[in-house]
Structure formats: C-alpha cells, structure tokens
Amino acid sequence: MTLLFLSNTLNISAQETDALGTYTPYSLYGIGEISKQGTAMNRAMGGIGTGLRDNRFINYMNPASITERDTLSFMLDFGVDMKNFYNSDGKSSSAYNTFNMHNFVFTAPIYKKSALIVGITPYSNIGYKFESTENDPYLVSKYGDIRYQKYGEGSVNQFFLGAAMNITKNISVGAEYIYYFGALDRYSNVLFTTDGSMRSLETGFDYALGSSSGRVGAQYFGNLNKEKGVTLTLGATYRFATKLKGDYTRFAYAKGAVTDTVMHVEKDDYQVRIPEEIAVGFSVKKKDKWLFGADYSRQDWSGEKFETVSSDFDCEPVTSSYYKVGFEFIPNKYDIRYYMKRVTYRIGAYYEQSYLKVGGKQINAAGVTVGMSLPIYRMYNAVNIAVDFGQRGSTKNNLVRERYVQLLLNISLHDIWFVKHRYQ
C-alpha cells in the first residue's frame, strides 16, 4: 500500500508541529528527507562541490578544497533557507512554507598550505502534517466525526571539524570528524470529536539520536592551458558509515475525560544506520571569468530497516544516486564603473534518485538552480543567493507530486589577519 490515505484529503490541521524544517510526505520514512549540502555558491550551480576549489568562498563539500586560500585568510559563512512546498495527489493539494538555518562554517589557515574547518549543518529533516476523515457510513452513523491525523517533526544535524593540506604542488587531502545529533518524532492519532463516550487514541515514536563518523577527501588541480589561465580540478570524498544510537520511546495514550497509558516502551539501545557515501566530481575554470563542473554521489541504503507510523506503507530503502551540473560566469571582476559586471552569475541542474522506494516506485527529484554573488565592501565579501526550482515524485500510483521553490541566502566574510603593516 502506498500513500492512499492522501487521496481523501490533504487539508492541513493546526497541529503542535508548526515549525518544520521540511514539508514532504516522503519524510514519513527512515531519517526523513536528506538535506542538500553546500552553501548558496554550491546550490546555485546544482549543488556541485566535490571537484570545486575557490579562494573566495568556503566549499565544505570536500574538506580537501579548503587549502585553496590566501595564506593568512580567515573565512566565515552563515546561511539561512526558505522553502515553499506545493503538494498534490491529483485530487487535492496543500501548501506550506519553512524557514531554517542552513549552515554556519568557519575556516582558518594552520601553516603554509594547510587549513582547518569547523561548522554545523542539517543532515536530514522530518516534516509532514495531514489528516483524513472517516467516510464509512456505518462508522460515521455510530461514532460521528472520526479524524485520522499523522504528523511528524525533527532533524538530524551534523557538526564537523576537519583539516586539510597540500601534500604536493597539485594534490590536496583533507579529513573531518563528524558528529550527528538530533531528535525525530512521529505521531499518528485517531480522534472522535462528536461521541463523548469514545476516547481518542494518540500513538507515536520519539527518537533522540547521536553518533560519530568521519569523511575524507582529495583533490587534484593543475593547468589545462597555462597561457589562458584555464585549470582543471578533480575531486573525490568518502563518508564513513555509522549507526545513530540513542533513546527510543514508543507510546499510545487513550485520551478523554481522563488519560490512560495503553503502551509506553523505552529503549536506550536503538540504532539507525547511515551508510557510507562516495562522491566524485570535476571542474574546469578560467580564472576570474567562468567555471563549469559536475558531481556524482552514491549511497547504498538497501537492507536497512525503517519503522514508520503505520504498517500499511509499502516502503523499501534502496541505493540513492545524485547527479549535478553547474556553471558560473563573471563579466568583469575588476570593473570599477558598473557594479553588476562584478557580480558572479550561476546556473545549474540536478537529478536525484532518492533512497526510498514507495509502492514499488523509487522516488526521484529533479530541478534547476540559479543564483549570484553580490560583492560587498572588499572583493571577497559577498551576499550569495541561490534559488532552487524542483519537483519530487508524481501523482501516478497513488503517490504525491511535490513541487518546491527554495531560496538560500548566505553571507560570506573574508579577512586577512596578522598582517604587519609597514605604515600606520
């Protein structure tokens, strides 16, 4: 069985969960929707970053890239995102807006061609709210209005601390320690609103999870055409598998004039596995003019076991794949008359085969991205903007088509420290 309950109605009820990091019925499963990584710079180019090096901005998608910097430069990047969802099953629809912090990342030099990076970003989000009304004439005549509610919220965040160095003139390597932490909550209720003799039933799962992992990365960079300033960068990363461990609570309450506990089970050894991830990418760049790149990543979730709010859902974890491509262009980085010629313009596209197969169909997403970097004050300080227009799923096979527009806004700060000025 797929998301058949959505075919009755997608009317949103005012639940306790009003501040969601995402809004998609496909976050019913597993650890929810995997967040797209990267700052607005990356996301405006379809999300590429594995084979990207840029001394103007932080690229945390490959730890090896942070050695591309001015020797004494310190960089900070803070971002937020806003997302508008429009979901439809072909018969009815719903809409929702979310707002969330997207990233906070800081990098600094260590010694010569080495650097460190520290940051925090979301890894996955759960967010859905919908209800259906009982249509069986016998049940309605006997018990009155009966409503079925399902809603969930929560996120898994990742804190990372890493370092990188150039081991040769053309090769850099990096490594990160990653700590995942967060809470995931899912609820399923049956409400009797007209028959006072019937008590409503509230059931659900609460998880508080945390785990350590790591990631390593490498990049090769060199000249394709030295006279024209055209360079090539090849990159790869490997994220180690880990098991999110923590407290698990499963509960069921009968609520009316009094509340009775039907079930309350607590465990402190619950585990959810995040499999290893492999990513490769490249970029070709003409200094201060244009860049083109592409990425591919793969993560094998097959064999994992997920608990859901209902045993009716036919969900199977499978191998996920992600294809990305992007391009940027700067008309004239050093133009002193026309500000818009100093702006960096970006465009990209992506295609994602998610880790979920629902009703025998793998849930896929595709989108196009656009964005720009608006320089402020000094050359490398900028306001970065990215807009993602995408679609996930379809209305076929009793599934839900999700269309979304996501706006990312990042502030990139760049400064040179410990410079001894000759003149005061």
FENMOLIN-V397292 format. One record per run of one state. SS is the DSSP state (@ for helix, = for strand, . for the rest). FROM is the first residue (numbers start at 1). TO is the last residue. Records with the same first field share a line. If there is no record, write none. Layout:
SS->FROM-TO + FROM-TO
This chain:
.->1-3 + 8-24 + 29-32 + 35-39 + 44-62 + 68-72 + 89-92 + 110-113 + 134-136 + 144-145 + 167-170 + 193-199 + 226-229 + 240-241 + 256-258 + 275-276 + 287-289 + 301-314 + 318-318 + 331-338 + 342-343 + 359-360 + 376-381 + 393-395 + 399-400 + 417-424
@->4-7 + 25-28 + 40-43 + 63-67 + 137-143 + 339-341 + 396-398
=->33-34 + 73-88 + 93-109 + 114-133 + 146-166 + 171-192 + 200-225 + 230-239 + 242-255 + 259-274 + 277-286 + 290-300 + 315-317 + 319-330 + 344-358 + 361-375 + 382-392 + 401-416
